[in-house]
Amino acid sequence: MFKYELVHQCAKTGARAGRFITPRGVIETPVFMPVGTLATVKSLSPEELTDAGASIILSNTYHLYLRPGHGVVERAGGLHKFMNWSRPILTDSGGFQVFSLSKLRRINDEGVFFDSFFDGSRHFLTPELSMQIQKTLDADIVMAFDECTDGNADRTTAKNALDRTAKWLKRCGETELNPGQIMFPIVQGNMYGDLRRESLDAALPYAKCGIAVGGLSVGEPKPKMYEILDGLKPLLPRGMPRYLMGVGSADCIIEGVMRGIDMFDCVLPTRIARNGTAMTARGNITVRNAEFKEDFLPIEEGCDCYACRNYSRAYIRHLINTDEIFGGRLLSLHNIRFLIRLTQSIRKAVLADRLDAFAKEFLGGFSGE
């Protein structure tokens, strides 16, 4: 029920353009996936996401387990019906949330004890429970439960997390999913090339039509992330989509595609939008700043998003600085459309065998975060 078609691969860069066929629709890759942690991409409707070109979105196991509870979602008819989204959904396993909320958790080989971040209640998340929650939510793509480590972790810590991730993956693989669901295993190993290769070897038997690279963009310098991806590039399976987790800046997406990555996600576009920041091909601009008070141009000239077609920087600045929700919504729409348009442009460049030229031109004028 899941199939990946490699449409074209650049001989020079190894970048790929593909079609990921799922029961709920075809995903053209490379693709950026907006994040809807709590069964919604913050402030945006499913119809707006469709208009922005989103072909797949993410939700989160950890958060939906705590609120409203996966049983509630099941009784509503599953996550797609609950949130009125008919296209594919990928659910994160909760592993990254366990890492990012480290002060509230304790890990052992069986699973993770953690305190709820909103009411302090005590929970124990295991690989089996993570998979059961995702099965109940009925997401199309479910992620194996893994242990993520900080970008500065020492080798012993990284090795222990890798070994635990491999043991947990075996347990995840024993869960029988619903028809129309597939599991992606996750490659860990921190910033150690040999550990990355070891983790990949453990993950490959469980990669039926997709594999993820986790534990990057967790505090390490960007060149280090690219170095790890360079090492994995010739080893990743060719006939399935490759997903780089938690990466959503324009420069990292381009660099990732040039290293053979097909799928990306990040909360970045909506998070910075709520703080008054817009993504552009020249880099981020802080629209709330005084310099935009009488700037009646769109956020980015040439952008086809709803915000740029209808509103000025001055108006959006006014909304942001008066705490009007509409301002954050407009910037969220723009930022998500910007990243989707970017991946569409990258795809066209791959198909034309000119991604290296596209990347040089784009990155030459881009001021990174």
GILIN-V412248 format. One record per helix or strand of 3 or more residues. SS is the DSSP state (hx for helix, st for strand). FROM is the first residue (numbers start at 1). LEN is the number of residues. If there is no record, write none. Layout:
# GILIN-V412248
ss & from & len
SS & FROM & LEN
SS & FROM & LEN
This chain:
# GILIN-V412248
ss & from & len
st & 3 & 7
st & 16 & 7
st & 25 & 5
st & 31 & 5
hx & 46 & 6
st & 56 & 5
hx & 61 & 6
hx & 70 & 6
hx & 79 & 5
st & 88 & 5
hx & 95 & 6
hx & 102 & 3
st & 105 & 3
st & 112 & 4
st & 122 & 4
hx & 127 & 11
st & 141 & 3
hx & 155 & 19
st & 182 & 6
hx & 193 & 12
st & 211 & 3
hx & 222 & 12
st & 242 & 3
hx & 250 & 8
st & 263 & 4
hx & 268 & 7
hx & 290 & 3
hx & 306 & 5
hx & 313 & 9
hx & 325 & 27
hx & 355 & 10
